Amino acid sequence: MQLRIDREKCCGCLICTTYCSFHHERAIWPDLARIRIEAETDCGPFSPQVCRQCNARRASDGAMAPCAEACPTEAIGFDQITEAWVIDVELCTGCRACEEACPFDMIVFDEGRGLAFKCNLCGGEPTCAAMCPSGAIEIRNR
């Protein structure tokens, strides 16, 4: 599974970031959302940015995402069901090596807790896609 983004449809409403942060943090805290909306101006165009789940297709063959390779505690593992690289916060030491290694700048770091976060595809039911009113975010099976 992966998230498919249609930038042409994004209206910049930020509903996806609001629901993402609430789903994961139980608070409306867009800075900790696992999705980011970039914009050239306040009026757009808008571009949703999500984790691309690097090497997910090849993970069963031992290929790893750059964030997982960089993690010294092996806190980032591959979920075979959702095909997402998932951070185990119990193993995360907050070293930020994953954040530095991510080629797409999609690791979120919570300074307060000293932990890294990334999209885990909400266990197979991505909230951002479910709540997107314009259909800019869709779930696609690989």
C-alpha positions in Angstrom: 0.0 0.0 0.0 1.1 3.6 -0.6 -0.3 7.0 -0.7 -0.9 8.5 -4.1 -0.8 12.3 -4.3 -2.6 14.3 -7.0 -1.1 17.8 -6.5 -3.6 19.3 -8.9 -6.5 18.4 -6.6 -4.9 19.8 -3.3 -6.8 22.9 -2.2 -4.4 23.6 0.7 -7.1 23.2 3.4 -4.7 21.4 5.8 -7.5 19.0 6.9 -5.0 16.2 6.3 -2.4 17.6 8.7 -5.1 18.4 11.3 -6.5 14.8 11.3 -3.1 13.3 11.1 -1.8 15.1 14.1 -5.0 14.4 16.0 -5.0 10.7 15.0 -1.4 10.2 16.3 -1.1 12.8 19.0 -4.7 13.2 20.2 -4.2 16.9 19.7 -4.3 19.3 16.8 -0.6 19.8 16.4 0.2 20.1 12.7 4.0 20.4 13.4 3.8 16.7 14.4 1.7 15.6 11.5 3.3 12.9 9.4 2.1 14.8 6.2 3.2 18.2 5.2 1.7 20.7 2.7 4.1 22.9 0.8 3.0 26.0 -1.0 4.6 28.5 -3.3 2.4 31.2 -1.8 -0.5 31.4 0.6 -2.8 30.9 -2.4 -0.9 27.9 -3.8 -0.3 25.9 -5.7 -0.2 23.3 -2.9 1.8 20.2 -2.8 1.2 17.4 -0.2 4.4 15.7 0.9 4.3 12.2 2.4 6.7 9.4 3.2 7.4 7.4 0.1 8.1 4.2 2.1 11.4 3.7 0.3 12.3 0.3 -0.9 9.0 -1.1 0.4 8.7 -3.4 -2.6 12.1 -4.9 -2.0 12.0 -5.0 1.8 11.2 -8.7 1.8 14.5 -9.2 -0.1 16.4 -7.4 2.6 16.4 -3.9 1.0 16.1 -1.2 3.5 14.9 2.4 3.5 17.6 5.0 4.1 16.0 5.9 7.5 16.1 2.3 8.6 19.6 1.8 7.5 20.8 4.9 9.4 19.1 3.9 12.7 21.7 2.6 15.1 19.2 0.9 17.4 17.1 -0.7 14.6 14.1 1.2 15.8 12.7 1.3 12.2 11.2 -1.9 11.0 9.1 -3.0 8.0 5.5 -3.9 8.5 4.7 -6.6 6.0 1.0 -6.0 6.1 0.9 -2.2 5.5 4.3 -2.2 3.6 5.3 0.8 5.7 8.6 1.5 7.5 7.5 2.0 11.2 9.4 3.6 14.0 9.3 1.8 17.3 9.3 4.6 19.8 10.4 2.2 22.6 13.7 1.7 20.7 14.1 5.2 19.3 16.9 7.1 21.2 16.3 10.4 19.4 19.7 10.5 17.7 18.1 11.9 14.6 20.2 9.8 12.2 17.0 8.8 10.4 16.0 12.4 10.0 19.3 13.2 8.4 19.2 10.1 6.2 15.7 10.7 4.7 16.1 12.0 1.2 12.6 13.5 1.3 12.8 15.2 4.7 9.8 13.3 5.9 11.0 12.3 9.4 9.2 14.4 12.1 11.1 15.1 15.3 9.4 15.9 18.5 11.8 18.0 20.5 9.7 17.7 23.7 9.8 13.9 23.8 13.1 13.5 21.9 11.6 11.0 19.5 11.4 10.7 15.7 8.1 9.9 13.9 7.1 9.1 10.3 4.1 8.0 8.4 3.1 4.5 9.3 0.1 4.5 7.0 -2.1 4.5 10.1 -1.9 0.7 10.3 -3.4 0.4 6.8 -6.2 3.0 7.1 -4.5 6.4 6.4 -6.5 9.1 8.1 -5.2 11.8 5.7 -6.6 10.0 2.7 -9.9 9.3 4.4 -10.4 12.9 5.4 -9.1 14.7 2.3 -12.2 16.5 0.9 -10.7 17.1 -2.6 -9.4 13.5 -3.2 -5.8 14.7 -3.5 -4.6 11.9 -1.3 -5.6 8.3 -2.2 -4.6 4.9 -1.1 -3.1 2.7 -3.8 -2.1 -0.9 -3.5 1.3 -1.7 -4.9 
